[in-house]
Structures are given as structure tokens and as C-alpha cells.
């Protein structure tokens, strides 16, 4: 599976303005790890394996983040939700195929 994210719209609560760039970077890194290192930046070289149908838009339910949590903890929490949403959107082969 090849994952390419063209745009990520991350909305954080008031007070996170200074932390947002780092959280976004850590989120990308966490997605890369959670999806098995298959995340590829837009415009990157295409892998030799076929890719599933594209997901035009992926919405993830709002998450509760705590200001006392580290940027990495918040990014890991959000990455888990994004990864789950991606897996739900992908077609699953029939058993025994």
C-alpha cells in the first residue's frame, strides 16, 4: 500500500498556535511509522506495487487533546485516528483470496 497525502488540515484548539508546526511534523512521522513506512510525500517516486483506490477526502472525528500532553503524545494520538480511518476506507480482500 502506498499512501500519499496532498494536504493535511489540522485544526488545534486555541493556545496551540506555537506548537502546531511541530505537532504536524510529528504527526507525519507517526503516520509513517504506523502505516509501516509506506507514507510517501506528494510527488515522490511511485513504488512498483499497485496502489488502492484513492481516498479523495478523509475526515477524522475530533479528538480531545490536553495542553499538558507533549507534542509527540498528541501527534501519536492523532496519527492513530488517521491510520484507523485510512484502513476503514480501504477495500478489504475477501477471506481466502
C-alpha positions as CSV (number, residue, x, y, z in Angstrom):
1,X,0.0,0.0,0.0
2,X,1.3,3.4,-0.9
3,X,-0.1,6.4,1.0
4,X,0.3,9.9,-0.4
5,X,-1.2,12.9,1.4
6,X,-1.6,16.0,-0.7
7,X,-3.0,18.2,2.0
8,X,-3.5,17.9,5.7
9,X,-5.8,20.3,7.5
10,X,-5.0,20.1,11.2
11,X,-7.2,22.2,13.5
12,X,-5.9,22.5,17.0
13,X,-7.5,24.4,19.9
14,X,-6.7,27.9,20.9
15,X,-3.3,28.1,22.6
16,X,-1.6,25.6,20.3
17,X,-0.6,28.1,17.7
18,X,3.1,27.9,18.5
19,X,3.0,24.0,18.8
20,X,1.1,23.3,15.6
21,X,4.1,23.1,13.2
22,X,5.9,20.6,15.4
23,X,2.8,18.6,16.0
24,X,2.1,18.4,12.3
25,X,5.7,17.2,11.6
26,X,5.5,14.6,14.4
27,X,2.1,13.6,13.0
28,X,3.6,12.9,9.6
29,X,6.4,10.9,11.2
30,X,4.0,8.9,13.4
31,X,1.8,8.1,10.3
32,X,4.9,6.9,8.5
33,X,5.6,4.5,11.4
34,X,2.0,3.3,12.0
35,X,1.4,2.7,8.3
36,X,4.5,0.5,8.0
37,X,6.8,3.2,6.5
38,X,4.6,3.3,3.4
39,X,3.8,7.0,3.6
40,X,5.2,8.8,0.6
41,X,5.4,12.6,0.2
42,X,3.3,14.0,-2.7
43,X,5.4,13.9,-5.9
44,X,7.7,11.2,-4.7
45,X,8.8,8.2,-6.8
46,X,6.0,5.7,-7.4
47,X,6.5,2.3,-5.9
48,X,6.4,-0.9,-8.0
49,X,3.4,-2.3,-6.1
50,X,-0.2,-1.3,-7.2
51,X,-2.0,1.2,-5.0
52,X,-5.5,1.0,-3.7
53,X,-8.2,3.4,-5.0
54,X,-7.5,7.0,-3.9
55,X,-9.4,8.5,-1.0
56,X,-10.5,12.0,-2.1
57,X,-11.2,13.2,1.4
58,X,-10.8,11.6,4.8
59,X,-12.5,13.0,7.8
60,X,-11.5,12.1,11.3
61,X,-13.6,12.7,14.3
62,X,-12.4,15.4,16.6
63,X,-10.0,14.3,19.3
64,X,-9.6,15.7,22.8
65,X,-6.1,16.9,23.3
66,X,-4.7,18.1,26.6
67,X,-2.4,21.1,26.7
68,X,-0.2,19.3,29.3
69,X,0.5,16.4,26.8
70,X,3.7,16.5,24.9
71,X,3.6,17.4,21.2
72,X,4.7,13.8,20.4
73,X,1.9,12.3,22.5
74,X,-0.7,14.5,20.7
75,X,0.8,13.5,17.3
76,X,0.7,9.8,18.1
77,X,-2.9,10.1,19.3
78,X,-3.9,11.9,16.1
79,X,-1.9,9.5,13.9
80,X,-3.7,6.5,15.4
81,X,-7.1,8.0,14.5
82,X,-5.9,8.9,10.9
83,X,-4.5,5.4,10.4
84,X,-7.7,3.8,11.6
85,X,-9.8,6.0,9.3
86,X,-7.5,5.1,6.3
87,X,-7.8,1.4,7.0
88,X,-11.6,1.7,7.2
89,X,-11.7,3.4,3.8
90,X,-9.6,0.8,2.0
91,X,-11.3,-2.2,0.4
92,X,-10.6,-5.5,2.2
93,X,-10.0,-8.6,0.1
94,X,-12.4,-11.4,0.7
95,X,-11.3,-14.2,3.0
96,X,-9.3,-16.9,1.2
97,X,-8.4,-14.7,-1.7
